[in-house]
Structure formats: C-alpha cells, structure tokens
Amino acid sequence: MRPREGPPVLNEHALLDVVAMRAVERSDATRTVWTEDDRAWASMAAATAVGEAAPVESFLSTRASLVLARLRERLPAFARGVAALRWRPAIAFAVVAASFIIGGIVDEIGAAHRINLLALPLFGVLVWNIAVYALLVAHRLHAGVSAEGPIRSMVARVAAASARPARDQWKPLLATVADEWLRCASPLHRLRIARLLHFGAAAFALGLVAALYLRGLAFEYRATWESTFLDAGAVHAIIAFVLSPGVLLTHLAIPSPADIAAIRAPASENAGRWLHLMAATLVAVVVVPRLALGLVAGYGERRLLRQLRMPLDDPYFARLLRDFRGRPARVVVAPYSYSMQTAATAGLQRLLRRVLGARADVTILPSIPYGGEDRDLARPTCDQADVLVALFSGAATPEGEAHGAFLDRLAACRAGRDPPIALVDEGALAARWPDEPARWSARRASWRTLCAERGIACAFVVLTASDADAAAGELERAMAGAPR
C-alpha cells in the first residue's frame, strides 16, 4: 500500500536520524534491544510532542530523535557510529585552513633563494589543476561515471571506526545505516566533497602566493636558468607560454630572448617581476577557477539541502504514519482454497500487525473453495480496505483458470486503488517436502509467474514459523512493490 501523502522534506540531521531509526527497527528481529513497547512509546511520545496537526516531517524527526536518545543509553557505540555520519561545518574551515598552511610551507624555494625559471615552484601546481579540469570535463561528458562507490565506502569506514568497540552484531547495522544514508544523500555528499576539494585547492594556491610575497619581503629572490639542451630562445618561448595568464593580468612583459640569455646561470637578476607573474598565473589558472567551481558546488549543495526527502512508499513509514494520524489500517484477507488453522490464523494476524501497525484492523473472510473464484466479494471489502490480501497455500500448484482468475477478480474490484497482494503460505510445503529445495524453487517460480502476469506482488511466508522478521520483510517488499 502506498500512502497518499507526498514525501516529507527533512533537514540533513533529521533525515539521518530517520534512516538510523528505520534500520534499527527493521534489524532487531528478536525485539531484545528495541522492543514492541519501545516502538509504541516512541510513536506515542512523538505524536504527543508535535500534535495531531503537525506535518509528517515533524513527527518522523521527533520520533527518530527520541529513538536515538534512548538507544544512546543502551548502545552508546552504535550511537557514536551514527553521530560520526553527521556533517560538521567546522570540517570545511579546517580543510581550507590546512590547505592554506600547507601551501605556505611547501613553497620554500631553498637557502640560496634562487628561482630557476625552468623549474618554477608553480609548475607542478599548474599541471595538477589543469589535469583536474580535464577530468571534470571528461566526467561531464560521461554522465555514467560516479564517485558514489568510493564515497560510500569512505562513509561506512568512518561510521565503523567511530563505533569501536561496538558489539559485533551491531557492526552490520552500522554498515546498513551508512549504506542507506548514502542512498538518500549521495548527491549531497558528492557536491560537498567537490566544494571542499575546490576551495582547498584555491587555498593551497593562495598559500603559495602569500609565502612567496612574505619571504620576498625578508629575502631577495634571484631569477636565473640553466639547461643542457635549451637556448635562450626556447626558454623564452616556454616561459612566455606558462606565464601568459599572469601577463594578461599584470600587463608585465616577458623579457626578450636577449634579456633571458643575460640571466643564464651563473648570472641572475632580481626576481620581483617573476614573482608577480607567478602569483598572477596561480590566481588566473588555479584560484579563480577553483573558487568558481566551489561556489557552483556550494550552490548545488544548498539546493539539495532544501530537497532532502524520505520516500514514504515504504510499509515501514506507512505503519508509522497510520499510527500518527490515528486511523488503524483496514486489512482484508481473502483465502482461496485454504483452510485456516488456529496457529496459522494467529501467525497471520501477528504478521499483518507487525507490518501495518499494532492497531491494524484485520478481517479474515471465509475461504473461497476451489472452483468458486467467480464468487463476488462484498463491495465494502474492496472499497474500504487499505490492504487486500489474497491468501494461498504454497502446497497448491498455481493455475491460471483458478488461482489466477481469483486474483483477476480481486484486482477488478480494486480498480483505482492499490492492487491486492498475493500471500503464499509455505507451511504445508515445508511439512511435505522439508528437504527438497528444488521443488520449493520450482513452485515459487510458478507463483511468481502467475502473479507477475497480472502485475500483482507476491510474498512467501510460513505463518507458523518463529522467524517473524523474515516474513515481515517478505511482506514489506511485496507491499512496496519491490521486484521479487
């Protein structure tokens, strides 16, 4: 079943809390750390805190903060791992400051304070940044290339490292939180990392420029050159090309080939003109483009921050929101050629209430006998049910003229609403052929084909089994319309 409300827009921290809450409540199969009472308390406390008229995002974010606050007492290592995934703006300032400082440190020219014009300190910086620009253009031309994989791995490692010493059984949960968080926010993280890299590169170049001028105040730099193979004309051409952006900015001319020849080692000249050209070239090639790219990434980041959404086409959120809005889900189960035993009935009700909320109103109709697939269901059954479930026995061989016709009948009376869900109880199949997985696979394939032909999702469960978590996962995937 899909809620009719649109996806709520959440701020970044609230969205992370909601992702962590969902991971916990889905993963604690035994209900030992986060019990049913805890779940009910969190929903009731959040609904009371925000009020019935509050928007969906307020309820979800408040409930998530309550869940994590209580888990912080029980699982502090897990809470630390979730907290490590939060973005801290101070990181950006630290990256920029560190880049500026490193740029100033690595600019040390040497004790002789001589600048070799054929080995300018900025050559490596220019080549690196031009290579980055080329990669960005190539990435833009090949839209399929994505940095999501490395980013996702990095975020998962950060969460795991921050959670130590976490209990082993909760480490996979942290990985799940990190993975789901990246699914929701990977475009945001890519823009954020791009912004940091661009601003960091600009700061590094500015550190180089600042160091050149500061040292130039206290020491005299001398410009010279030497080469085994190049003459003054070739050196002039190379320098004119490399420093051409600086020439355009400063309007300082490159000396003539004769002047270049005059400062060949061991001769030299005051390097003030060359420092101005080097600084202007760094500004033109590195600082300005990197700042522009960083601003573009920052704009995209801010835009995405206003659009972070948690999709509600998930039974987990549907259950929470039904509890919040105060109306229990109405569920109608229509068995076909299936004799409901007491244990299976109890298991079915537990399963439906676990997936759809503790207050779900479950109605189980009398079983339709084989051959009675044309029997009309009462209109309220189709019109008023939030979820319509067709229940079959997995021991039966699915037949289009019988089981398929029954599904067609249910789908027809649900016109304009969510289609029915086929639930196949494999309890009898397990009792009859416990050690024949090939037979199970073949039977499941037949049911899937029958349902897929009608656009109906199906789930396979054992209603009398103790593993309620696996059954709930099966039903939730079917309700979400996930491919099986």
Wavefront OBJ file of the C-alpha trace (Angstrom):
o trace
v 0.000 0.000 0.000
v 1.283 3.458 -0.867
v 0.457 6.460 1.289
v -1.244 9.337 -0.438
v 0.934 11.989 1.218
v 3.942 13.386 -0.604
v 7.474 12.689 0.582
v 8.379 14.879 3.564
v 11.285 17.302 3.265
v 13.686 16.872 6.187
v 16.821 18.673 7.204
v 20.032 16.703 6.892
v 20.439 15.658 10.518
v 16.785 14.736 10.862
v 16.968 12.597 7.726
v 19.994 10.737 9.086
v 18.158 10.109 12.364
v 15.154 8.744 10.464
v 17.388 6.452 8.397
v 19.050 5.136 11.566
v 15.670 4.657 13.263
v 14.351 2.640 10.349
v 17.490 0.484 10.243
v 17.210 -0.311 13.948
v 13.517 -1.131 13.888
v 13.930 -3.322 10.837
v 17.037 -5.144 12.052
v 16.199 -6.007 15.669
v 14.437 -9.253 14.774
v 14.340 -10.597 18.335
v 12.986 -7.335 19.772
v 15.510 -7.627 22.611
v 17.176 -4.210 22.300
v 14.252 -2.286 20.849
v 11.025 -3.920 21.976
v 7.450 -3.518 20.788
v 6.789 -1.430 23.899
v 9.683 0.851 22.939
v 8.238 1.282 19.466
v 4.788 2.089 20.782
v 6.271 4.536 23.325
v 8.288 6.334 20.637
v 5.237 6.780 18.390
v 3.001 7.952 21.221
v 5.594 10.330 22.668
v 6.367 11.844 19.267
v 2.682 12.266 18.397
v 2.046 13.938 21.759
v 5.049 16.225 21.350
v 4.185 17.510 17.867
v 0.375 17.360 17.987
v -2.074 15.807 15.563
v -1.977 18.714 13.111
v 1.821 18.667 12.780
v 3.355 17.888 9.372
v 4.693 14.434 8.694
v 8.331 15.514 8.805
v 7.919 16.888 12.339
v 6.518 13.591 13.573
v 9.220 11.500 11.881
v 12.126 13.670 13.013
v 10.825 13.908 16.592
v 10.267 10.167 16.819
v 13.736 9.471 15.394
v 15.399 11.776 17.924
v 13.543 10.015 20.753
v 14.610 6.595 19.463
v 18.266 7.577 19.173
v 18.249 9.272 22.573
v 17.105 6.043 24.222
v 19.456 3.920 22.155
v 22.330 6.168 23.212
v 21.894 4.760 26.713
v 21.676 1.130 25.593
v 24.051 1.098 22.626
v 26.471 4.009 23.013
v 28.859 2.573 20.420
v 26.104 2.405 17.819
v 25.038 5.966 18.659
v 28.633 7.140 18.183
v 28.707 5.499 14.775
v 25.530 7.295 13.717
v 26.846 10.593 15.092
v 30.037 10.142 13.039
v 27.952 10.297 9.866
v 26.767 13.819 10.676
v 28.327 16.607 8.686
v 30.115 19.247 10.731
v 30.676 22.630 9.039
v 33.898 23.075 11.002
v 35.430 20.405 8.769
v 35.245 22.777 5.808
v 37.066 25.537 7.677
v 39.711 23.060 8.861
v 40.303 21.769 5.324
v 40.674 25.271 3.878
v 42.948 26.452 6.688
v 45.133 23.342 6.471
v 45.417 23.703 2.685
v 46.498 27.333 3.033
v 49.129 26.433 5.638
v 50.455 23.525 3.594
v 50.690 25.768 0.539
v 52.780 28.215 2.509
v 55.073 25.516 3.871
v 55.811 23.645 0.645
v 56.751 26.871 -1.156
v 60.221 27.013 0.467
v 62.494 27.699 -2.522
v 65.795 26.970 -0.869
v 68.578 28.511 1.151
v 70.062 30.284 -1.893
v 66.709 31.968 -2.651
v 67.261 31.400 -6.364
v 64.357 30.713 -8.722
v 65.163 28.529 -11.712
v 62.834 29.779 -14.443
v 62.751 26.290 -15.997
v 61.760 24.701 -12.689
v 59.280 27.193 -11.309
v 57.678 26.148 -7.995
v 54.242 26.566 -9.557
v 54.774 24.144 -12.459
v 53.515 21.135 -10.532
v 50.511 23.028 -9.172
v 49.522 24.239 -12.631
v 49.841 20.789 -14.213
v 47.846 19.173 -11.425
v 44.979 21.638 -11.647
v 44.818 21.526 -15.441
v 44.625 17.720 -15.180
v 41.756 18.082 -12.707
v 39.890 20.382 -15.097
v 40.355 17.832 -17.887
v 38.973 15.075 -15.661
v 35.967 17.213 -14.754
v 35.219 17.796 -18.428
v 35.574 14.072 -19.143
v 33.258 13.275 -16.242
v 30.689 15.724 -17.565
v 30.866 14.110 -20.989
v 30.426 10.639 -19.486
v 27.467 11.085 -17.153
v 27.537 7.424 -16.135
v 30.772 7.883 -14.195
v 30.029 8.243 -10.479
v 32.084 8.733 -7.338
v 29.352 7.225 -5.227
v 31.193 3.942 -4.642
v 34.355 5.440 -3.077
v 32.305 7.955 -1.110
v 30.014 5.248 0.220
v 32.980 3.110 1.277
v 34.618 6.068 2.998
v 31.472 6.970 4.945
v 30.966 3.352 6.017
v 34.550 3.178 7.291
v 34.124 6.418 9.256
v 30.998 5.082 10.950
v 32.597 1.739 11.780
v 35.755 3.364 13.171
v 33.738 5.728 15.355
v 31.676 2.858 16.747
v 34.571 0.874 18.201
v 34.274 -1.001 20.424
v 30.801 -1.907 19.190
v 29.354 -5.322 19.725
v 29.952 -7.471 16.664
v 26.252 -7.958 15.956
v 25.739 -4.191 15.645
v 28.572 -3.550 13.186
v 26.490 -4.787 10.229
v 23.711 -2.478 11.379
v 26.073 0.489 11.243
v 27.059 -0.546 7.736
v 23.365 -0.682 6.840
v 22.796 2.811 8.234
v 25.791 4.175 6.304
v 24.669 2.489 3.095
v 21.068 3.700 3.357
v 22.238 7.171 4.309
v 24.370 7.333 1.180
v 21.422 6.159 -0.902
v 19.475 9.157 0.349
v 22.258 11.735 0.408
v 24.981 10.619 -2.019
v 24.372 13.560 -4.441
v 24.722 15.923 -1.493
v 27.961 14.291 -0.363
v 29.436 14.391 -3.855
v 28.756 18.132 -4.104
v 30.075 18.700 -0.604
v 33.325 16.864 -1.267
v 33.700 18.735 -4.576
v 33.238 22.038 -2.737
v 35.896 21.108 -0.181
v 38.364 19.994 -2.845
v 37.896 23.129 -4.931
v 38.147 25.540 -2.023
v 41.081 23.540 -0.614
v 42.939 23.791 -3.935
v 42.283 27.538 -4.085
v 43.519 27.943 -0.512
v 46.645 25.915 -1.286
v 47.456 28.197 -4.233
v 46.827 31.303 -2.121
v 49.176 29.864 0.496
v 51.852 29.588 -2.177
v 51.300 33.206 -3.249
v 51.301 34.515 0.316
v 54.512 32.645 1.125
v 56.238 33.996 -1.976
v 55.468 37.598 -1.061
v 56.160 37.230 2.658
v 59.550 35.687 2.004
v 60.197 38.264 -0.685
v 59.880 40.992 1.965
v 62.654 39.486 4.090
v 64.888 37.966 1.411
v 65.925 38.823 -2.114
v 64.918 36.200 -4.618
v 67.154 35.946 -7.696
v 65.881 34.634 -11.033
v 68.128 32.536 -13.285
v 68.036 29.477 -15.516
v 70.296 26.771 -16.837
v 69.830 23.958 -19.329
v 71.876 21.386 -21.182
v 69.719 21.389 -24.305
v 67.738 24.639 -24.473
v 68.930 28.019 -25.684
v 67.599 31.423 -24.669
v 65.004 31.497 -27.469
v 63.468 28.165 -26.427
v 63.471 29.191 -22.764
v 61.749 32.453 -23.670
v 59.023 30.580 -25.591
v 58.408 28.151 -22.723
v 58.238 30.829 -20.051
v 56.019 33.069 -22.207
v 53.535 30.215 -22.643
v 53.476 29.119 -18.985
v 53.178 32.616 -17.556
v 50.828 34.004 -20.225
v 47.841 34.172 -17.787
v 49.998 36.275 -15.449
v 50.994 38.549 -18.320
v 47.320 39.149 -19.154
v 46.512 40.042 -15.546
v 49.537 42.177 -14.676
v 50.431 43.580 -18.130
v 54.061 42.837 -17.261
v 56.031 41.804 -20.358
v 58.197 38.727 -20.533
v 61.825 39.850 -21.077
v 63.231 39.451 -24.573
v 65.346 36.415 -25.553
v 68.424 38.609 -25.190
v 67.431 39.531 -21.629
v 66.750 35.876 -20.900
v 70.201 34.953 -22.209
v 71.735 37.594 -19.907
v 70.493 35.854 -16.746
v 71.669 32.372 -17.664
v 73.495 30.823 -14.687
v 75.683 31.804 -13.028
v 74.169 35.221 -13.815
v 70.813 36.255 -12.290
v 68.506 39.195 -11.682
v 66.084 40.392 -9.024
v 63.049 38.097 -9.206
v 60.383 40.675 -8.275
v 58.905 40.768 -11.779
v 58.858 36.976 -11.930
v 57.149 36.680 -8.544
v 54.354 38.967 -9.742
v 53.933 36.901 -12.916
v 53.959 33.622 -10.967
v 51.405 34.872 -8.442
v 49.097 36.235 -11.139
v 49.332 32.957 -13.078
v 48.339 30.970 -9.982
v 45.407 33.290 -9.395
v 44.239 33.044 -13.003
v 44.693 29.291 -13.502
v 44.005 27.938 -10.018
v 42.408 30.358 -7.585
v 39.684 31.914 -9.750
v 38.511 28.686 -11.492
v 38.609 26.702 -8.259
v 36.645 29.327 -6.360
v 34.079 29.435 -9.165
v 33.749 25.631 -9.182
v 33.500 25.603 -5.401
v 30.727 28.200 -5.458
v 28.818 26.193 -8.061
v 29.139 23.046 -5.943
v 28.097 25.011 -2.859
v 25.016 26.331 -4.621
v 24.063 22.815 -5.666
v 24.637 21.598 -2.123
v 22.349 24.260 -0.678
v 19.690 23.475 -3.242
v 19.795 19.765 -2.391
v 19.667 20.530 1.328
v 16.249 22.083 0.716
v 15.098 18.978 -1.158
v 16.196 16.065 1.044
v 13.247 13.706 1.141
v 12.382 10.431 2.786
v 10.246 8.401 0.372
v 7.024 7.276 2.007
v 6.312 4.424 -0.421
v 7.651 2.079 2.220
v 5.400 -0.005 4.507
v 7.564 0.970 7.465
v 6.607 4.639 7.112
v 3.046 3.775 6.168
v 2.673 1.983 9.504
v 4.169 4.862 11.488
v 2.021 7.456 9.761
v -1.179 5.494 10.241
v -0.445 5.353 13.958
v 0.316 9.075 13.917
v -2.859 10.053 12.082
v -4.893 7.971 14.464
v -6.589 5.640 11.968
v -5.602 1.969 12.012
v -5.048 0.214 8.719
v -8.001 -1.793 7.456
v -6.782 -5.150 6.173
v -8.956 -7.764 4.491
v -7.622 -11.278 3.880
v -9.369 -13.396 1.259
v -8.191 -17.049 1.426
v -8.623 -19.204 -1.648
v -8.826 -22.980 -1.313
v -7.058 -22.605 2.007
v -8.211 -23.986 5.333
v -7.138 -21.645 8.112
v -5.848 -23.428 11.213
v -5.644 -21.694 14.583
v -1.846 -21.402 14.570
v -1.795 -20.043 11.003
v -4.543 -17.532 11.821
v -2.605 -16.254 14.837
v 0.595 -16.086 12.800
v -1.155 -14.172 10.018
v -2.565 -11.599 12.427
v 0.821 -11.150 14.109
v 2.489 -10.708 10.741
v -0.010 -8.138 9.467
v 0.045 -6.129 12.688
v 3.815 -6.195 12.762
v 3.983 -4.757 9.250
v 0.931 -2.478 9.340
v 0.857 -1.370 12.964
v -0.285 -2.843 16.246
v -3.744 -1.336 15.812
v -4.352 -2.740 12.334
v -7.947 -3.899 11.854
v -7.595 -7.383 10.311
v -10.621 -9.141 8.796
v -10.233 -12.693 7.519
v -13.007 -13.715 5.134
v -14.301 -17.270 4.842
v -12.169 -19.305 2.460
v -13.319 -19.384 -1.164
v -13.453 -23.041 -2.255
v -11.604 -24.264 -5.315
v -13.774 -23.505 -8.318
v -15.558 -20.616 -6.593
v -13.248 -17.941 -7.924
v -16.126 -16.143 -9.634
v -17.909 -15.542 -6.357
v -18.466 -11.837 -5.718
v -16.871 -10.199 -2.718
v -18.846 -7.604 -0.816
v -18.179 -4.147 -2.220
v -17.049 -2.713 1.167
v -14.369 -5.377 1.132
v -12.858 -3.847 -1.981
v -13.744 -0.190 -1.486
v -12.851 0.314 2.159
v -9.867 -1.978 2.718
v -6.483 -0.270 2.797
v -4.795 -3.582 2.033
v -6.403 -6.560 0.318
v -4.516 -9.839 0.699
v -5.167 -12.965 -1.323
v -4.027 -15.943 0.749
v -2.980 -19.188 -0.906
v -1.410 -22.457 0.182
v 2.087 -22.979 -1.149
v 1.375 -26.689 -1.481
v -1.080 -25.962 -4.294
v 0.031 -25.797 -7.907
v -0.982 -22.340 -9.189
v -3.473 -22.479 -12.025
v -4.433 -19.549 -14.202
v -8.051 -20.710 -14.534
v -8.465 -20.976 -10.748
v -5.913 -19.047 -8.678
v -5.251 -16.586 -11.484
v -8.962 -15.990 -12.043
v -9.390 -15.321 -8.328
v -6.621 -12.713 -8.427
v -8.192 -11.144 -11.508
v -11.493 -10.910 -9.630
v -9.855 -9.193 -6.672
v -7.900 -6.818 -8.918
v -11.057 -5.863 -10.819
v -12.925 -4.875 -7.680
v -9.884 -2.792 -6.586
v -9.956 -0.655 -9.727
v -8.450 2.731 -8.976
v -6.830 1.545 -5.748
v -3.721 -0.403 -4.839
v -3.929 -3.924 -6.268
v -4.221 -6.928 -3.986
v -1.158 -8.696 -2.613
v -0.706 -12.432 -3.012
v 0.491 -14.101 0.194
v 1.605 -17.718 -0.230
v 1.844 -19.742 2.984
v 4.541 -22.385 2.532
v 3.825 -24.154 5.823
v 2.258 -27.191 4.153
v 5.048 -27.252 1.569
v 7.653 -27.284 4.345
v 5.891 -30.120 6.129
v 5.506 -32.205 2.991
v 8.941 -31.646 1.356
v 11.284 -30.259 4.029
v 14.485 -31.296 2.249
v 13.670 -30.624 -1.398
v 14.780 -27.058 -2.192
v 14.461 -27.666 -5.933
v 10.763 -28.408 -5.540
v 10.351 -25.239 -3.452
v 12.133 -23.143 -6.080
v 10.028 -24.531 -8.907
v 6.795 -23.927 -7.014
v 7.820 -20.365 -6.138
v 8.723 -19.665 -9.752
v 5.239 -20.792 -10.805
v 3.568 -18.471 -8.275
v 5.763 -15.557 -9.300
v 4.915 -16.062 -12.943
v 1.202 -16.246 -12.186
v 1.304 -13.012 -10.175
v 3.693 -11.144 -12.491
v 1.371 -11.744 -15.433
v -1.257 -9.763 -13.525
v 1.029 -7.073 -12.130
v 0.488 -8.319 -8.575
v 3.262 -8.595 -5.983
v 3.597 -11.839 -4.074
v 5.276 -12.800 -0.821
v 6.215 -16.243 0.505
v 5.931 -16.892 4.238
v 5.488 -19.664 6.746
v 2.759 -18.365 9.032
v 3.547 -20.797 11.843
v 7.320 -20.131 11.794
v 9.071 -18.347 14.631
v 11.139 -16.131 12.305
v 8.649 -13.296 12.125
v 11.292 -10.875 10.886
v 11.873 -12.771 7.637
v 8.130 -12.999 6.986
v 7.675 -9.295 7.717
v 10.491 -8.455 5.313
v 8.849 -10.537 2.589
v 5.503 -8.830 3.054
v 7.019 -5.338 3.263
v 8.882 -5.840 -0.009
v 5.677 -7.020 -1.681
v 3.731 -4.043 -0.338
v 6.423 -1.663 -1.538
v 6.142 -3.169 -4.993
v 9.771 -4.305 -4.949
v 10.722 -6.829 -7.634
v 10.948 -10.332 -6.314
l 1 2 3 4 5 6 7 8 9 10 11 12 13 14 15 16 17 18 19 20 21 22 23 24 25 26 27 28 29 30 31 32 33 34 35 36 37 38 39 40 41 42 43 44 45 46 47 48 49 50 51 52 53 54 55 56 57 58 59 60 61 62 63 64 65 66 67 68 69 70 71 72 73 74 75 76 77 78 79 80 81 82 83 84 85 86 87 88 89 90 91 92 93 94 95 96 97 98 99 100 101 102 103 104 105 106 107 108 109 110 111 112 113 114 115 116 117 118 119 120 121 122 123 124 125 126 127 128 129 130 131 132 133 134 135 136 137 138 139 140 141 142 143 144 145 146 147 148 149 150 151 152 153 154 155 156 157 158 159 160 161 162 163 164 165 166 167 168 169 170 171 172 173 174 175 176 177 178 179 180 181 182 183 184 185 186 187 188 189 190 191 192 193 194 195 196 197 198 199 200 201 202 203 204 205 206 207 208 209 210 211 212 213 214 215 216 217 218 219 220 221 222 223 224 225 226 227 228 229 230 231 232 233 234 235 236 237 238 239 240 241 242 243 244 245 246 247 248 249 250 251 252 253 254 255 256 257 258 259 260 261 262 263 264 265 266 267 268 269 270 271 272 273 274 275 276 277 278 279 280 281 282 283 284 285 286 287 288 289 290 291 292 293 294 295 296 297 298 299 300 301 302 303 304 305 306 307 308 309 310 311 312 313 314 315 316 317 318 319 320 321 322 323 324 325 326 327 328 329 330 331 332 333 334 335 336 337 338 339 340 341 342 343 344 345 346 347 348 349 350 351 352 353 354 355 356 357 358 359 360 361 362 363 364 365 366 367 368 369 370 371 372 373 374 375 376 377 378 379 380 381 382 383 384 385 386 387 388 389 390 391 392 393 394 395 396 397 398 399 400 401 402 403 404 405 406 407 408 409 410 411 412 413 414 415 416 417 418 419 420 421 422 423 424 425 426 427 428 429 430 431 432 433 434 435 436 437 438 439 440 441 442 443 444 445 446 447 448 449 450 451 452 453 454 455 456 457 458 459 460 461 462 463 464 465 466 467 468 469 470 471 472 473 474 475 476 477 478 479 480 481 482 483 484
